[in-house]
Each structure stands twice: as C-alpha cells, then as structure tokens.
C-alpha cells in the first residue's frame, strides 16, 4: 500500500552485504511511489562486462581503461528493476558466483567509481527534476553519491542474520561459508581507498536483525514522512 508523505525526497540506504538493502529499498520505494536505484547492480554489471571481455579484474589499470567504453543503464522501477550493458539485459547474469567473486576488486578501482557515481547522480537528477522521490541503495550513497540526501539510512544486521539471509537468497548455500564470504567482502569494501563502505555522520542506523522486512520498511517510511 502506498504511504503518503510530503515533498518527494532522495533517500540514501547504505550498509554491508546481506543487510537487506535491496528488499528494503524496493519496499520503501514501492510504498512511497518513489523511483529506485540499485547502485550495487551497476558495479556488478561493470564486472560482468569486464569478465565477458576477458579482462583480468585484478589489473586496476586495465579495468580503468576498459571501463570507459562500457555503457550501463539502470531502470528505476522498484517493481521491475532492470539493468543493461551496451543494450543487453544482464539482470540475471550479474548475480552469478563468478561476478560476486570479482565485484570487489572492480569496485575498488577509482575510475570505475568515478564513472558510475556520475551515472548514479544523473539518475537521481532525472528523478528529482521530474518531481519524483528516489530510494538509492549502495555502500557510499550517503557519503559520496548523494551526501545532501534529506534522509540517510545505514542498514545493519548481525553477521549470523546477514549470512542466513544471503544463504537463503543463494538457494540454501552453507551459512558458515557465506558468513566468511560476507566478512571478506566487508573487509575489502570498508578498507578500499576509493569511496569505502562507511556510515555517514548524519545517517540513521536501522538494525534489522530482529525485525521483519515489513517492519524495517515501515520504520523507514516513517522516517521519510518526518524528513519530507
């Protein structure tokens, strides 16, 4: 059900892998009638494209050079989010284990982040100039992409809960191995030189460990109502 709020705003939702950002962000956007942007999918799309071209993703210089010729377009419909690379729908392929294993080194390349942050800001600008609100999820939205967002949320959950959710998303993967994988991803993302994963000073921390998805969505919708 759509919830009525005041002036449409930009809502930045950041947090570590497996914290529930995607489901939460889509739910909040749907409830508010807002656009939705999954910036993580954009980095996955870039990674997929590089792998398809046979690029060594650990070669930062080559990744930076190749990235400039890759066109990534992300849809903003929370009900049917889309993402294309050079006109090809890659919504499915970007979720493979191969892409998951390679996305962190690609995301750490400063040139990649420069290109995609520019695209993300353009998407936000299109929505706001059209008078629509937008929910943007990622790891550096409140700190880098949209530091002036009226509402910044940092979504967290304890490691075991995050691992259980991600394992379920992956079709029943081993939770212990998944937790170790998430910890490695967090370490890489939080220590990279370019736009590391970090909580904005003015972000509202929402801990979803013991909350249902609907409860998390309802809470953030309430925060949006107060911020708009």
mmCIF file of the C-alpha atoms, coordinates in Angstrom:
data_MODEL
# 
_entry.id   MODEL 
# 
loop_
_atom_site.group_PDB 
_atom_site.id 
_atom_site.type_symbol 
_atom_site.label_atom_id 
_atom_site.label_alt_id 
_atom_site.label_comp_id 
_atom_site.label_asym_id 
_atom_site.label_entity_id 
_atom_site.label_seq_id 
_atom_site.pdbx_PDB_ins_code 
_atom_site.Cartn_x 
_atom_site.Cartn_y 
_atom_site.Cartn_z 
_atom_site.occupancy 
_atom_site.B_iso_or_equiv 
_atom_site.pdbx_formal_charge 
_atom_site.auth_seq_id 
_atom_site.auth_comp_id 
_atom_site.auth_asym_id 
_atom_site.auth_atom_id 
_atom_site.pdbx_PDB_model_num 
ATOM 1   C CA . UNK A 1 1   ? 0.000  0.000   0.000   1.00 0.00 ? 1   UNK A CA 1 
ATOM 2   C CA . UNK A 1 2   ? 1.335  3.429   -0.901  1.00 0.00 ? 2   UNK A CA 1 
ATOM 3   C CA . UNK A 1 3   ? 2.043  5.760   2.023   1.00 0.00 ? 3   UNK A CA 1 
ATOM 4   C CA . UNK A 1 4   ? 1.514  9.486   1.680   1.00 0.00 ? 4   UNK A CA 1 
ATOM 5   C CA . UNK A 1 5   ? 4.410  11.787  2.536   1.00 0.00 ? 5   UNK A CA 1 
ATOM 6   C CA . UNK A 1 6   ? 5.158  15.416  1.812   1.00 0.00 ? 6   UNK A CA 1 
ATOM 7   C CA . UNK A 1 7   ? 7.666  16.703  -0.730  1.00 0.00 ? 7   UNK A CA 1 
ATOM 8   C CA . UNK A 1 8   ? 9.411  13.841  -2.584  1.00 0.00 ? 8   UNK A CA 1 
ATOM 9   C CA . UNK A 1 9   ? 12.978 13.387  -1.365  1.00 0.00 ? 9   UNK A CA 1 
ATOM 10  C CA . UNK A 1 10  ? 16.139 11.392  -2.003  1.00 0.00 ? 10  UNK A CA 1 
ATOM 11  C CA . UNK A 1 11  ? 16.548 8.515   0.447   1.00 0.00 ? 11  UNK A CA 1 
ATOM 12  C CA . UNK A 1 12  ? 20.042 7.037   0.719   1.00 0.00 ? 12  UNK A CA 1 
ATOM 13  C CA . UNK A 1 13  ? 20.234 3.499   2.097   1.00 0.00 ? 13  UNK A CA 1 
ATOM 14  C CA . UNK A 1 14  ? 23.717 2.153   2.764   1.00 0.00 ? 14  UNK A CA 1 
ATOM 15  C CA . UNK A 1 15  ? 25.020 -0.878  4.584   1.00 0.00 ? 15  UNK A CA 1 
ATOM 16  C CA . UNK A 1 16  ? 27.103 -4.033  4.317   1.00 0.00 ? 16  UNK A CA 1 
ATOM 17  C CA . UNK A 1 17  ? 26.350 -7.063  2.152   1.00 0.00 ? 17  UNK A CA 1 
ATOM 18  C CA . UNK A 1 18  ? 23.413 -9.154  3.305   1.00 0.00 ? 18  UNK A CA 1 
ATOM 19  C CA . UNK A 1 19  ? 21.880 -6.459  5.491   1.00 0.00 ? 19  UNK A CA 1 
ATOM 20  C CA . UNK A 1 20  ? 18.699 -6.477  3.409   1.00 0.00 ? 20  UNK A CA 1 
ATOM 21  C CA . UNK A 1 21  ? 19.281 -3.257  1.466   1.00 0.00 ? 21  UNK A CA 1 
ATOM 22  C CA . UNK A 1 22  ? 17.743 -4.388  -1.815  1.00 0.00 ? 22  UNK A CA 1 
ATOM 23  C CA . UNK A 1 23  ? 14.493 -5.833  -0.456  1.00 0.00 ? 23  UNK A CA 1 
ATOM 24  C CA . UNK A 1 24  ? 14.142 -2.941  1.949   1.00 0.00 ? 24  UNK A CA 1 
ATOM 25  C CA . UNK A 1 25  ? 14.896 -0.250  -0.627  1.00 0.00 ? 25  UNK A CA 1 
ATOM 26  C CA . UNK A 1 26  ? 12.488 -1.691  -3.162  1.00 0.00 ? 26  UNK A CA 1 
ATOM 27  C CA . UNK A 1 27  ? 9.817  -1.999  -0.489  1.00 0.00 ? 27  UNK A CA 1 
ATOM 28  C CA . UNK A 1 28  ? 10.282 1.590   0.668   1.00 0.00 ? 28  UNK A CA 1 
ATOM 29  C CA . UNK A 1 29  ? 10.242 2.888   -2.907  1.00 0.00 ? 29  UNK A CA 1 
ATOM 30  C CA . UNK A 1 30  ? 7.070  0.934   -3.676  1.00 0.00 ? 30  UNK A CA 1 
ATOM 31  C CA . UNK A 1 31  ? 5.347  2.123   -0.504  1.00 0.00 ? 31  UNK A CA 1 
ATOM 32  C CA . UNK A 1 32  ? 6.171  5.754   -1.261  1.00 0.00 ? 32  UNK A CA 1 
ATOM 33  C CA . UNK A 1 33  ? 5.647  5.617   -5.020  1.00 0.00 ? 33  UNK A CA 1 
ATOM 34  C CA . UNK A 1 34  ? 9.312  6.528   -5.493  1.00 0.00 ? 34  UNK A CA 1 
ATOM 35  C CA . UNK A 1 35  ? 11.880 5.562   -8.089  1.00 0.00 ? 35  UNK A CA 1 
ATOM 36  C CA . UNK A 1 36  ? 14.556 3.045   -7.051  1.00 0.00 ? 36  UNK A CA 1 
ATOM 37  C CA . UNK A 1 37  ? 18.235 2.756   -7.944  1.00 0.00 ? 37  UNK A CA 1 
ATOM 38  C CA . UNK A 1 38  ? 20.378 -0.271  -7.114  1.00 0.00 ? 38  UNK A CA 1 
ATOM 39  C CA . UNK A 1 39  ? 23.943 1.020   -7.409  1.00 0.00 ? 39  UNK A CA 1 
ATOM 40  C CA . UNK A 1 40  ? 25.380 -2.359  -6.457  1.00 0.00 ? 40  UNK A CA 1 
ATOM 41  C CA . UNK A 1 41  ? 23.829 -3.821  -9.601  1.00 0.00 ? 41  UNK A CA 1 
ATOM 42  C CA . UNK A 1 42  ? 25.718 -1.215  -11.608 1.00 0.00 ? 42  UNK A CA 1 
ATOM 43  C CA . UNK A 1 43  ? 29.056 -2.403  -10.200 1.00 0.00 ? 43  UNK A CA 1 
ATOM 44  C CA . UNK A 1 44  ? 28.021 -5.982  -10.861 1.00 0.00 ? 44  UNK A CA 1 
ATOM 45  C CA . UNK A 1 45  ? 27.123 -5.052  -14.435 1.00 0.00 ? 45  UNK A CA 1 
ATOM 46  C CA . UNK A 1 46  ? 30.526 -3.445  -14.921 1.00 0.00 ? 46  UNK A CA 1 
ATOM 47  C CA . UNK A 1 47  ? 32.177 -6.563  -13.510 1.00 0.00 ? 47  UNK A CA 1 
ATOM 48  C CA . UNK A 1 48  ? 30.155 -8.841  -15.780 1.00 0.00 ? 48  UNK A CA 1 
ATOM 49  C CA . UNK A 1 49  ? 31.104 -6.779  -18.826 1.00 0.00 ? 49  UNK A CA 1 
ATOM 50  C CA . UNK A 1 50  ? 34.797 -6.879  -17.950 1.00 0.00 ? 50  UNK A CA 1 
ATOM 51  C CA . UNK A 1 51  ? 34.693 -10.634 -17.449 1.00 0.00 ? 51  UNK A CA 1 
ATOM 52  C CA . UNK A 1 52  ? 32.913 -11.057 -20.782 1.00 0.00 ? 52  UNK A CA 1 
ATOM 53  C CA . UNK A 1 53  ? 35.726 -9.110  -22.430 1.00 0.00 ? 53  UNK A CA 1 
ATOM 54  C CA . UNK A 1 54  ? 38.344 -11.309 -20.813 1.00 0.00 ? 54  UNK A CA 1 
ATOM 55  C CA . UNK A 1 55  ? 39.772 -8.550  -18.632 1.00 0.00 ? 55  UNK A CA 1 
ATOM 56  C CA . UNK A 1 56  ? 41.803 -9.503  -15.549 1.00 0.00 ? 56  UNK A CA 1 
ATOM 57  C CA . UNK A 1 57  ? 39.775 -7.757  -12.841 1.00 0.00 ? 57  UNK A CA 1 
ATOM 58  C CA . UNK A 1 58  ? 42.833 -7.565  -10.576 1.00 0.00 ? 58  UNK A CA 1 
ATOM 59  C CA . UNK A 1 59  ? 44.615 -5.377  -13.152 1.00 0.00 ? 59  UNK A CA 1 
ATOM 60  C CA . UNK A 1 60  ? 43.374 -1.979  -11.996 1.00 0.00 ? 60  UNK A CA 1 
ATOM 61  C CA . UNK A 1 61  ? 44.946 -0.079  -14.880 1.00 0.00 ? 61  UNK A CA 1 
ATOM 62  C CA . UNK A 1 62  ? 43.329 -2.323  -17.494 1.00 0.00 ? 62  UNK A CA 1 
ATOM 63  C CA . UNK A 1 63  ? 39.976 -2.231  -15.691 1.00 0.00 ? 63  UNK A CA 1 
ATOM 64  C CA . UNK A 1 64  ? 40.098 1.573   -15.614 1.00 0.00 ? 64  UNK A CA 1 
ATOM 65  C CA . UNK A 1 65  ? 40.934 1.740   -19.309 1.00 0.00 ? 65  UNK A CA 1 
ATOM 66  C CA . UNK A 1 66  ? 38.233 -0.712  -20.396 1.00 0.00 ? 66  UNK A CA 1 
ATOM 67  C CA . UNK A 1 67  ? 35.510 0.708   -18.145 1.00 0.00 ? 67  UNK A CA 1 
ATOM 68  C CA . UNK A 1 68  ? 35.263 3.924   -20.148 1.00 0.00 ? 68  UNK A CA 1 
ATOM 69  C CA . UNK A 1 69  ? 33.872 2.031   -23.155 1.00 0.00 ? 69  UNK A CA 1 
ATOM 70  C CA . UNK A 1 70  ? 31.125 0.175   -21.261 1.00 0.00 ? 70  UNK A CA 1 
ATOM 71  C CA . UNK A 1 71  ? 27.602 1.640   -21.272 1.00 0.00 ? 71  UNK A CA 1 
ATOM 72  C CA . UNK A 1 72  ? 25.466 0.730   -18.259 1.00 0.00 ? 72  UNK A CA 1 
ATOM 73  C CA . UNK A 1 73  ? 21.831 1.812   -17.952 1.00 0.00 ? 73  UNK A CA 1 
ATOM 74  C CA . UNK A 1 74  ? 19.764 1.098   -14.843 1.00 0.00 ? 74  UNK A CA 1 
ATOM 75  C CA . UNK A 1 75  ? 15.975 1.249   -14.727 1.00 0.00 ? 75  UNK A CA 1 
ATOM 76  C CA . UNK A 1 76  ? 14.288 2.895   -11.730 1.00 0.00 ? 76  UNK A CA 1 
ATOM 77  C CA . UNK A 1 77  ? 11.039 0.930   -11.397 1.00 0.00 ? 77  UNK A CA 1 
ATOM 78  C CA . UNK A 1 78  ? 11.098 -0.805  -7.975  1.00 0.00 ? 78  UNK A CA 1 
ATOM 79  C CA . UNK A 1 79  ? 8.623  -3.425  -9.192  1.00 0.00 ? 79  UNK A CA 1 
ATOM 80  C CA . UNK A 1 80  ? 10.682 -4.401  -12.226 1.00 0.00 ? 80  UNK A CA 1 
ATOM 81  C CA . UNK A 1 81  ? 14.247 -3.104  -11.849 1.00 0.00 ? 81  UNK A CA 1 
ATOM 82  C CA . UNK A 1 82  ? 16.314 -3.525  -14.988 1.00 0.00 ? 82  UNK A CA 1 
ATOM 83  C CA . UNK A 1 83  ? 19.952 -3.119  -15.910 1.00 0.00 ? 83  UNK A CA 1 
ATOM 84  C CA . UNK A 1 84  ? 21.620 -3.306  -19.297 1.00 0.00 ? 84  UNK A CA 1 
ATOM 85  C CA . UNK A 1 85  ? 25.172 -3.387  -20.582 1.00 0.00 ? 85  UNK A CA 1 
ATOM 86  C CA . UNK A 1 86  ? 25.577 -1.969  -24.071 1.00 0.00 ? 86  UNK A CA 1 
ATOM 87  C CA . UNK A 1 87  ? 21.848 -2.555  -24.586 1.00 0.00 ? 87  UNK A CA 1 
ATOM 88  C CA . UNK A 1 88  ? 21.829 -6.165  -23.322 1.00 0.00 ? 88  UNK A CA 1 
ATOM 89  C CA . UNK A 1 89  ? 19.715 -7.124  -20.294 1.00 0.00 ? 89  UNK A CA 1 
ATOM 90  C CA . UNK A 1 90  ? 22.065 -8.558  -17.674 1.00 0.00 ? 90  UNK A CA 1 
ATOM 91  C CA . UNK A 1 91  ? 19.717 -8.703  -14.673 1.00 0.00 ? 91  UNK A CA 1 
ATOM 92  C CA . UNK A 1 92  ? 20.273 -12.458 -14.336 1.00 0.00 ? 92  UNK A CA 1 
ATOM 93  C CA . UNK A 1 93  ? 23.949 -12.895 -15.288 1.00 0.00 ? 93  UNK A CA 1 
ATOM 94  C CA . UNK A 1 94  ? 25.195 -10.283 -12.819 1.00 0.00 ? 94  UNK A CA 1 
ATOM 95  C CA . UNK A 1 95  ? 24.011 -12.444 -9.887  1.00 0.00 ? 95  UNK A CA 1 
ATOM 96  C CA . UNK A 1 96  ? 26.292 -15.405 -10.649 1.00 0.00 ? 96  UNK A CA 1 
ATOM 97  C CA . UNK A 1 97  ? 29.006 -16.619 -8.272  1.00 0.00 ? 97  UNK A CA 1 
ATOM 98  C CA . UNK A 1 98  ? 31.640 -15.598 -10.824 1.00 0.00 ? 98  UNK A CA 1 
ATOM 99  C CA . UNK A 1 99  ? 30.515 -11.973 -10.743 1.00 0.00 ? 99  UNK A CA 1 
ATOM 100 C CA . UNK A 1 100 ? 30.093 -11.992 -6.965  1.00 0.00 ? 100 UNK A CA 1 
ATOM 101 C CA . UNK A 1 101 ? 33.688 -13.182 -6.546  1.00 0.00 ? 101 UNK A CA 1 
ATOM 102 C CA . UNK A 1 102 ? 35.040 -10.468 -8.853  1.00 0.00 ? 102 UNK A CA 1 
ATOM 103 C CA . UNK A 1 103 ? 32.972 -7.403  -7.985  1.00 0.00 ? 103 UNK A CA 1 
ATOM 104 C CA . UNK A 1 104 ? 35.020 -6.130  -5.023  1.00 0.00 ? 104 UNK A CA 1 
ATOM 105 C CA . UNK A 1 105 ? 38.302 -5.556  -6.908  1.00 0.00 ? 105 UNK A CA 1 
ATOM 106 C CA . UNK A 1 106 ? 36.398 -3.880  -9.743  1.00 0.00 ? 106 UNK A CA 1 
ATOM 107 C CA . UNK A 1 107 ? 34.511 -1.665  -7.281  1.00 0.00 ? 107 UNK A CA 1 
ATOM 108 C CA . UNK A 1 108 ? 37.793 -0.595  -5.716  1.00 0.00 ? 108 UNK A CA 1 
ATOM 109 C CA . UNK A 1 109 ? 39.087 0.978   -8.952  1.00 0.00 ? 109 UNK A CA 1 
ATOM 110 C CA . UNK A 1 110 ? 38.789 4.749   -8.662  1.00 0.00 ? 110 UNK A CA 1 
ATOM 111 C CA . UNK A 1 111 ? 37.974 5.263   -12.353 1.00 0.00 ? 111 UNK A CA 1 
ATOM 112 C CA . UNK A 1 112 ? 35.112 2.758   -12.168 1.00 0.00 ? 112 UNK A CA 1 
ATOM 113 C CA . UNK A 1 113 ? 33.671 4.540   -9.166  1.00 0.00 ? 113 UNK A CA 1 
ATOM 114 C CA . UNK A 1 114 ? 34.068 7.917   -10.887 1.00 0.00 ? 114 UNK A CA 1 
ATOM 115 C CA . UNK A 1 115 ? 32.153 6.726   -13.948 1.00 0.00 ? 115 UNK A CA 1 
ATOM 116 C CA . UNK A 1 116 ? 29.365 5.020   -12.032 1.00 0.00 ? 116 UNK A CA 1 
ATOM 117 C CA . UNK A 1 117 ? 28.933 7.750   -9.428  1.00 0.00 ? 117 UNK A CA 1 
ATOM 118 C CA . UNK A 1 118 ? 28.438 10.182  -12.306 1.00 0.00 ? 118 UNK A CA 1 
ATOM 119 C CA . UNK A 1 119 ? 25.768 7.885   -13.782 1.00 0.00 ? 119 UNK A CA 1 
ATOM 120 C CA . UNK A 1 120 ? 24.118 7.476   -10.387 1.00 0.00 ? 120 UNK A CA 1 
ATOM 121 C CA . UNK A 1 121 ? 23.942 11.220  -9.821  1.00 0.00 ? 121 UNK A CA 1 
ATOM 122 C CA . UNK A 1 122 ? 22.425 11.648  -13.272 1.00 0.00 ? 122 UNK A CA 1 
ATOM 123 C CA . UNK A 1 123 ? 19.720 9.088   -12.441 1.00 0.00 ? 123 UNK A CA 1 
ATOM 124 C CA . UNK A 1 124 ? 18.969 10.888  -9.174  1.00 0.00 ? 124 UNK A CA 1 
ATOM 125 C CA . UNK A 1 125 ? 18.815 14.179  -11.054 1.00 0.00 ? 125 UNK A CA 1 
ATOM 126 C CA . UNK A 1 126 ? 16.366 12.802  -13.628 1.00 0.00 ? 126 UNK A CA 1 
ATOM 127 C CA . UNK A 1 127 ? 14.015 11.617  -10.879 1.00 0.00 ? 127 UNK A CA 1 
ATOM 128 C CA . UNK A 1 128 ? 14.153 14.765  -8.780  1.00 0.00 ? 128 UNK A CA 1 
ATOM 129 C CA . UNK A 1 129 ? 13.850 17.107  -11.771 1.00 0.00 ? 129 UNK A CA 1 
ATOM 130 C CA . UNK A 1 130 ? 10.678 15.214  -12.709 1.00 0.00 ? 130 UNK A CA 1 
ATOM 131 C CA . UNK A 1 131 ? 9.291  15.823  -9.231  1.00 0.00 ? 131 UNK A CA 1 
ATOM 132 C CA . UNK A 1 132 ? 9.716  12.224  -8.091  1.00 0.00 ? 132 UNK A CA 1 
ATOM 133 C CA . UNK A 1 133 ? 11.415 10.897  -4.997  1.00 0.00 ? 133 UNK A CA 1 
ATOM 134 C CA . UNK A 1 134 ? 14.029 8.154   -5.280  1.00 0.00 ? 134 UNK A CA 1 
ATOM 135 C CA . UNK A 1 135 ? 15.449 5.496   -2.991  1.00 0.00 ? 135 UNK A CA 1 
ATOM 136 C CA . UNK A 1 136 ? 19.109 4.821   -3.740  1.00 0.00 ? 136 UNK A CA 1 
ATOM 137 C CA . UNK A 1 137 ? 20.881 1.864   -2.199  1.00 0.00 ? 137 UNK A CA 1 
ATOM 138 C CA . UNK A 1 138 ? 24.562 1.074   -2.028  1.00 0.00 ? 138 UNK A CA 1 
ATOM 139 C CA . UNK A 1 139 ? 27.644 1.477   0.130   1.00 0.00 ? 139 UNK A CA 1 
ATOM 140 C CA . UNK A 1 140 ? 28.621 5.107   -0.436  1.00 0.00 ? 140 UNK A CA 1 
ATOM 141 C CA . UNK A 1 141 ? 25.318 6.840   -1.199  1.00 0.00 ? 141 UNK A CA 1 
ATOM 142 C CA . UNK A 1 142 ? 25.086 8.975   1.920   1.00 0.00 ? 142 UNK A CA 1 
ATOM 143 C CA . UNK A 1 143 ? 28.811 9.747   1.977   1.00 0.00 ? 143 UNK A CA 1 
ATOM 144 C CA . UNK A 1 144 ? 29.703 10.215  -1.706  1.00 0.00 ? 144 UNK A CA 1 
ATOM 145 C CA . UNK A 1 145 ? 26.879 9.846   -4.234  1.00 0.00 ? 145 UNK A CA 1 
ATOM 146 C CA . UNK A 1 146 ? 24.176 11.901  -2.500  1.00 0.00 ? 146 UNK A CA 1 
ATOM 147 C CA . UNK A 1 147 ? 25.686 13.487  0.620   1.00 0.00 ? 147 UNK A CA 1 
ATOM 148 C CA . UNK A 1 148 ? 22.876 16.064  0.688   1.00 0.00 ? 148 UNK A CA 1 
ATOM 149 C CA . UNK A 1 149 ? 20.087 13.460  0.786   1.00 0.00 ? 149 UNK A CA 1 
ATOM 150 C CA . UNK A 1 150 ? 17.452 14.556  3.340   1.00 0.00 ? 150 UNK A CA 1 
ATOM 151 C CA . UNK A 1 151 ? 17.259 11.015  4.713   1.00 0.00 ? 151 UNK A CA 1 
ATOM 152 C CA . UNK A 1 152 ? 20.252 8.720   5.087   1.00 0.00 ? 152 UNK A CA 1 
ATOM 153 C CA . UNK A 1 153 ? 19.810 5.240   6.490   1.00 0.00 ? 153 UNK A CA 1 
ATOM 154 C CA . UNK A 1 154 ? 22.597 2.844   7.452   1.00 0.00 ? 154 UNK A CA 1 
ATOM 155 C CA . UNK A 1 155 ? 21.044 -0.610  7.485   1.00 0.00 ? 155 UNK A CA 1 
ATOM 156 C CA . UNK A 1 156 ? 22.758 -3.287  9.536   1.00 0.00 ? 156 UNK A CA 1 
ATOM 157 C CA . UNK A 1 157 ? 22.154 -6.768  10.919  1.00 0.00 ? 157 UNK A CA 1 
ATOM 158 C CA . UNK A 1 158 ? 24.349 -9.095  12.928  1.00 0.00 ? 158 UNK A CA 1 
ATOM 159 C CA . UNK A 1 159 ? 26.716 -11.349 10.916  1.00 0.00 ? 159 UNK A CA 1 
ATOM 160 C CA . UNK A 1 160 ? 24.739 -14.545 11.513  1.00 0.00 ? 160 UNK A CA 1 
ATOM 161 C CA . UNK A 1 161 ? 21.468 -12.980 10.363  1.00 0.00 ? 161 UNK A CA 1 
ATOM 162 C CA . UNK A 1 162 ? 23.109 -11.487 7.293   1.00 0.00 ? 162 UNK A CA 1 
ATOM 163 C CA . UNK A 1 163 ? 24.684 -14.824 6.379   1.00 0.00 ? 163 UNK A CA 1 
ATOM 164 C CA . UNK A 1 164 ? 21.408 -16.694 6.823   1.00 0.00 ? 164 UNK A CA 1 
ATOM 165 C CA . UNK A 1 165 ? 19.580 -14.252 4.555   1.00 0.00 ? 165 UNK A CA 1 
ATOM 166 C CA . UNK A 1 166 ? 22.239 -14.335 1.868   1.00 0.00 ? 166 UNK A CA 1 
ATOM 167 C CA . UNK A 1 167 ? 22.481 -18.134 2.009   1.00 0.00 ? 167 UNK A CA 1 
ATOM 168 C CA . UNK A 1 168 ? 18.708 -18.364 1.525   1.00 0.00 ? 168 UNK A CA 1 
ATOM 169 C CA . UNK A 1 169 ? 18.929 -15.977 -1.445  1.00 0.00 ? 169 UNK A CA 1 
ATOM 170 C CA . UNK A 1 170 ? 21.551 -18.281 -2.934  1.00 0.00 ? 170 UNK A CA 1 
ATOM 171 C CA . UNK A 1 171 ? 19.264 -21.294 -2.701  1.00 0.00 ? 171 UNK A CA 1 
ATOM 172 C CA . UNK A 1 172 ? 20.375 -22.770 0.606   1.00 0.00 ? 172 UNK A CA 1 
ATOM 173 C CA . UNK A 1 173 ? 24.143 -22.191 0.492   1.00 0.00 ? 173 UNK A CA 1 
ATOM 174 C CA . UNK A 1 174 ? 26.224 -23.088 3.545   1.00 0.00 ? 174 UNK A CA 1 
ATOM 175 C CA . UNK A 1 175 ? 25.632 -20.348 6.129   1.00 0.00 ? 175 UNK A CA 1 
ATOM 176 C CA . UNK A 1 176 ? 29.112 -20.587 7.687   1.00 0.00 ? 176 UNK A CA 1 
ATOM 177 C CA . UNK A 1 177 ? 30.855 -20.276 4.336   1.00 0.00 ? 177 UNK A CA 1 
ATOM 178 C CA . UNK A 1 178 ? 28.501 -17.448 3.394   1.00 0.00 ? 178 UNK A CA 1 
ATOM 179 C CA . UNK A 1 179 ? 29.304 -15.579 6.617   1.00 0.00 ? 179 UNK A CA 1 
ATOM 180 C CA . UNK A 1 180 ? 33.026 -15.893 5.909   1.00 0.00 ? 180 UNK A CA 1 
ATOM 181 C CA . UNK A 1 181 ? 32.471 -14.624 2.365   1.00 0.00 ? 181 UNK A CA 1 
ATOM 182 C CA . UNK A 1 182 ? 30.494 -11.632 3.622   1.00 0.00 ? 182 UNK A CA 1 
ATOM 183 C CA . UNK A 1 183 ? 33.230 -10.826 6.147   1.00 0.00 ? 183 UNK A CA 1 
ATOM 184 C CA . UNK A 1 184 ? 35.837 -10.804 3.374   1.00 0.00 ? 184 UNK A CA 1 
ATOM 185 C CA . UNK A 1 185 ? 33.635 -8.572  1.245   1.00 0.00 ? 185 UNK A CA 1 
ATOM 186 C CA . UNK A 1 186 ? 33.095 -6.177  4.151   1.00 0.00 ? 186 UNK A CA 1 
ATOM 187 C CA . UNK A 1 187 ? 36.841 -6.003  4.773   1.00 0.00 ? 187 UNK A CA 1 
ATOM 188 C CA . UNK A 1 188 ? 37.583 -5.149  1.146   1.00 0.00 ? 188 UNK A CA 1 
ATOM 189 C CA . UNK A 1 189 ? 34.742 -2.650  0.838   1.00 0.00 ? 189 UNK A CA 1 
ATOM 190 C CA . UNK A 1 190 ? 35.484 -0.848  4.101   1.00 0.00 ? 190 UNK A CA 1 
ATOM 191 C CA . UNK A 1 191 ? 39.238 -0.510  3.551   1.00 0.00 ? 191 UNK A CA 1 
ATOM 192 C CA . UNK A 1 192 ? 39.421 0.410   -0.138  1.00 0.00 ? 192 UNK A CA 1 
ATOM 193 C CA . UNK A 1 193 ? 40.877 3.825   -0.929  1.00 0.00 ? 193 UNK A CA 1 
ATOM 194 C CA . UNK A 1 194 ? 38.037 4.905   -3.243  1.00 0.00 ? 194 UNK A CA 1 
ATOM 195 C CA . UNK A 1 195 ? 34.682 5.551   -1.546  1.00 0.00 ? 195 UNK A CA 1 
ATOM 196 C CA . UNK A 1 196 ? 34.926 2.946   1.220   1.00 0.00 ? 196 UNK A CA 1 
ATOM 197 C CA . UNK A 1 197 ? 31.866 1.500   2.921   1.00 0.00 ? 197 UNK A CA 1 
ATOM 198 C CA . UNK A 1 198 ? 31.249 3.782   5.878   1.00 0.00 ? 198 UNK A CA 1 
ATOM 199 C CA . UNK A 1 199 ? 28.368 5.259   7.817   1.00 0.00 ? 199 UNK A CA 1 
ATOM 200 C CA . UNK A 1 200 ? 27.547 8.913   7.128   1.00 0.00 ? 200 UNK A CA 1 
ATOM 201 C CA . UNK A 1 201 ? 27.744 11.048  10.260  1.00 0.00 ? 201 UNK A CA 1 
ATOM 202 C CA . UNK A 1 202 ? 24.088 12.042  9.964   1.00 0.00 ? 202 UNK A CA 1 
ATOM 203 C CA . UNK A 1 203 ? 22.732 8.637   8.957   1.00 0.00 ? 203 UNK A CA 1 
ATOM 204 C CA . UNK A 1 204 ? 20.032 6.890   10.973  1.00 0.00 ? 204 UNK A CA 1 
ATOM 205 C CA . UNK A 1 205 ? 21.187 3.398   11.918  1.00 0.00 ? 205 UNK A CA 1 
ATOM 206 C CA . UNK A 1 206 ? 18.472 0.777   11.469  1.00 0.00 ? 206 UNK A CA 1 
ATOM 207 C CA . UNK A 1 207 ? 19.248 -2.685  12.846  1.00 0.00 ? 207 UNK A CA 1 
ATOM 208 C CA . UNK A 1 208 ? 17.109 -5.269  11.104  1.00 0.00 ? 208 UNK A CA 1 
ATOM 209 C CA . UNK A 1 209 ? 18.441 -8.297  12.983  1.00 0.00 ? 209 UNK A CA 1 
ATOM 210 C CA . UNK A 1 210 ? 15.245 -8.912  14.939  1.00 0.00 ? 210 UNK A CA 1 
ATOM 211 C CA . UNK A 1 211 ? 12.789 -7.135  12.650  1.00 0.00 ? 211 UNK A CA 1 
ATOM 212 C CA . UNK A 1 212 ? 10.757 -8.497  9.763   1.00 0.00 ? 212 UNK A CA 1 
ATOM 213 C CA . UNK A 1 213 ? 11.220 -6.956  6.333   1.00 0.00 ? 213 UNK A CA 1 
ATOM 214 C CA . UNK A 1 214 ? 7.823  -5.268  6.614   1.00 0.00 ? 214 UNK A CA 1 
ATOM 215 C CA . UNK A 1 215 ? 8.792  -3.760  9.964   1.00 0.00 ? 215 UNK A CA 1 
ATOM 216 C CA . UNK A 1 216 ? 12.029 -2.345  8.554   1.00 0.00 ? 216 UNK A CA 1 
ATOM 217 C CA . UNK A 1 217 ? 10.185 -0.890  5.567   1.00 0.00 ? 217 UNK A CA 1 
ATOM 218 C CA . UNK A 1 218 ? 7.505  0.636   7.783   1.00 0.00 ? 218 UNK A CA 1 
ATOM 219 C CA . UNK A 1 219 ? 10.137 2.218   10.026  1.00 0.00 ? 219 UNK A CA 1 
ATOM 220 C CA . UNK A 1 220 ? 11.995 3.826   7.122   1.00 0.00 ? 220 UNK A CA 1 
ATOM 221 C CA . UNK A 1 221 ? 8.748  5.047   5.547   1.00 0.00 ? 221 UNK A CA 1 
ATOM 222 C CA . UNK A 1 222 ? 8.055  6.737   8.868   1.00 0.00 ? 222 UNK A CA 1 
ATOM 223 C CA . UNK A 1 223 ? 11.492 8.366   8.798   1.00 0.00 ? 223 UNK A CA 1 
ATOM 224 C CA . UNK A 1 224 ? 10.769 9.576   5.256   1.00 0.00 ? 224 UNK A CA 1 
ATOM 225 C CA . UNK A 1 225 ? 7.500  11.062  6.380   1.00 0.00 ? 225 UNK A CA 1 
ATOM 226 C CA . UNK A 1 226 ? 9.351  13.035  9.059   1.00 0.00 ? 226 UNK A CA 1 
ATOM 227 C CA . UNK A 1 227 ? 12.078 14.149  6.643   1.00 0.00 ? 227 UNK A CA 1 
ATOM 228 C CA . UNK A 1 228 ? 9.863  15.270  3.754   1.00 0.00 ? 228 UNK A CA 1 
# 
